[in-house]
Amino acid sequence: MMITNHDIAPDFTLFNFQGHKIHLADYQGKKYVVLVFNRGFT
């Protein structure tokens, strides 16, 4: 899937470090959303 600047992201759900569900839709209307994927869990 190719994305470009200003593309609208599809809604998705992830778990935070405490195990709570976080929905992208919860942040709709905010200026920026930053996702960080740590690779230290092996």
Secondary structure, DSSP 4 states (H G I P E B T S, - for coil): ----TTPPPPP-EEE-TTS-EEEGGGGTT-S-----------
